């Protein structure tokens, strides 16, 4: 999504605001949009289910819809709960390393509710760019001495299970009605 959308949702995540207050806050951030354009944009966000709109005369007040404030760690953690505890670490490492294109840190695994450890399929990363990767993470604070983990060797069963989880996440987050079959075929024709 756009930076404009991110600024609006960040403002509305903390409190409800009228259109004129949103316009003033946006102007402070360098976005000087006409009120009619802003009103149309907010209405579109309301129509798509991202915002809640309340009519408090003489204004319309907007707030971020509850349940949209989950971060990637919360979403993945929710989906990993359905996986057997013995596979959870490996699938979690696969998903995070695939999404972020880097080894995942111990703290990130803790955010998923997983204890970081070495296994047959998970090894401690010796990536020469770990410092660079740690510095690139700006949304959360990774401790300086935090080890990083990645998959080792052939883990095709982990890849298959991880892909199933990623597909479940995509199906949950994106409306695919009208694009996929309503009923799955259960026997061969």
C-alpha atoms as one frame of an Amber mdcrd trajectory, in Angstrom:
protein
   0.000   0.000   0.000   1.016   3.621  -0.373   2.851   5.772   2.128  -0.252
   8.020   2.230  -2.359   5.051   3.348   0.225   4.131   5.984   0.189   7.648
   7.424  -3.622   7.702   7.635  -3.883   4.262   9.253  -1.112   5.138  11.724
  -3.025   8.280  12.752  -6.343   6.461  13.066  -4.878   3.466  14.906  -4.498
   5.570  18.044  -7.696   7.637  18.004 -10.771   8.598  16.036 -10.517  11.784
  13.980 -12.738  14.062  11.959 -12.004  14.808   8.320 -10.753  18.318   9.139
  -8.409  17.024  11.843  -7.059  14.351   9.480  -6.497  17.072   6.863  -4.553
  19.191   9.396  -2.400  16.241  10.484  -1.706  15.291   6.865  -0.696  18.865
   6.086   1.883  18.628   8.902   3.239  15.480   7.195   3.564  17.264   3.846
   0.319  16.057   2.226  -1.785  19.086   1.314  -4.819  17.439  -0.284  -8.123
  19.175  -0.981 -10.781  18.169   1.576 -13.050  16.675  -1.111 -10.266  14.366
  -2.292  -9.519  13.348   1.288 -13.234  12.762   1.967 -13.481  10.513  -1.099
 -10.370   8.573  -0.082 -11.653   8.048   3.459 -15.032   6.989   2.119 -13.342
   4.449  -0.166 -11.391   3.055   2.797 -14.679   2.803   4.715 -16.401   1.087
   1.754 -13.620  -1.506   1.532 -13.955  -2.273   5.253 -10.662  -0.795   6.429
 -12.137   2.102   8.415 -15.158   2.657  10.619 -17.212   5.783  10.004 -19.378
   7.476  12.627 -21.676  10.419  12.093 -21.138  12.859  14.964 -22.811  16.085
  13.782 -21.553  18.276  12.272 -18.699  15.907  11.317 -17.965  12.405  10.145
 -15.409  10.717  12.376 -13.148   7.875  11.227 -11.204   5.242  13.103  -9.228
   2.165  12.072 -11.403  -0.934  12.086 -10.711  -3.270  14.999  -8.758  -6.401
  14.108  -6.696  -4.756  11.364  -3.811  -3.919  13.678  -2.130  -7.344  13.530
   1.449  -7.430  12.427   3.076 -10.225  10.432   4.259 -11.996  13.576   0.729
 -12.110  15.016  -0.712 -13.430  11.755   1.922 -16.165  11.388   1.666 -17.094
  15.088  -2.089 -17.550  14.737  -1.619 -19.941  11.812   1.220 -21.876  13.437
  -1.029 -22.810  16.368  -2.686 -25.427  14.121   0.663 -27.130  13.454   2.101
 -29.901  15.616   4.558 -28.490  18.175   7.375 -30.679  16.815   7.117 -28.976
  13.376   6.353 -25.426  14.531   9.962 -24.210  14.824  10.995 -25.443  11.395
   7.881 -24.103   9.655   8.230 -20.762  11.480  11.876 -20.430  10.424  10.940
 -21.305   6.828   8.130 -18.733   6.679  10.145 -15.868   8.194  13.274 -16.536
   6.134  11.163 -16.787   2.982   9.224 -13.588   3.671  12.203 -11.492   4.770
  14.907 -12.990   2.483  17.268 -13.247   5.441  17.847 -15.487   8.468  15.330
 -14.950  11.284  16.422 -13.896  14.743  15.694 -15.544  18.080  13.539 -12.592
  19.141  11.377 -12.971  16.019  10.806 -16.633  16.811   9.813 -15.638  20.350
   7.224 -13.273  18.823   5.774 -16.383  17.153   5.664 -18.150  20.509   8.460
 -20.533  19.523  11.583 -21.388  21.485  14.604 -20.934  19.207  16.916 -23.942
  19.083  18.976 -26.011  16.672  17.319 -29.103  15.197  17.972 -31.523  12.376
  16.481 -28.993   9.892  17.292 -25.692  11.654  20.814 -24.376  12.153  22.270
 -21.226  13.609  23.070 -18.873  10.745  26.666 -17.985   9.951  25.637 -15.437
   7.293  28.399 -12.859   6.902  25.752 -10.106   6.591  24.031 -10.699   9.977
  25.003  -7.242  11.256  23.543  -5.688   8.139  20.350  -7.756   8.456  19.979
  -6.799  12.132  20.407  -3.097  11.293  17.845  -3.344   8.480  15.107  -4.391
  10.911  13.584  -1.115  12.091  10.042  -2.063  13.172  11.203  -4.115  16.143
  14.359  -4.036  18.242  16.564  -7.083  17.741  19.078  -7.549  20.612  22.712
  -7.239  19.469  23.659 -10.698  20.746  20.575 -12.430  19.318  21.474 -15.479
  17.214  19.853 -15.951  13.818  18.454 -19.182  12.395  17.859 -20.680   8.961
  16.973 -24.032   7.434  19.781 -26.478   6.802  20.049 -28.971   3.979  17.098
 -30.753   2.413  13.873 -30.017   4.248  11.256 -30.662   1.564   8.622 -31.731
   4.110   9.121 -28.404   5.955   8.836 -26.486   2.674   5.570 -28.221   1.797
   4.048 -27.565   5.235   5.296 -23.957   5.237   3.752 -23.326   1.823   0.419
 -24.683   3.088   0.522 -22.167   5.948   1.427 -19.294   3.594  -1.490 -20.214
   1.312  -3.847 -20.280   4.334  -2.641 -16.796   5.301  -3.169 -15.461   1.776
  -6.653 -17.002   1.627  -7.541 -15.363   4.935  -6.190 -11.915   4.088  -7.318
 -11.636   0.476 -10.862 -12.042  -0.804 -10.647 -14.764  -3.463 -14.406 -15.217
  -3.986 -15.169 -15.472  -7.661 -11.631 -16.632  -8.416 -11.532 -20.111  -6.910
 -13.815 -23.124  -6.994 -16.520 -23.138  -4.321 -16.252 -26.864  -3.773 -13.125
 -28.968  -3.915 -13.197 -32.169  -5.958 -12.973 -35.141  -3.586 -12.611 -37.994
  -6.081 -11.139 -38.404  -9.518 -13.487 -38.269 -12.478
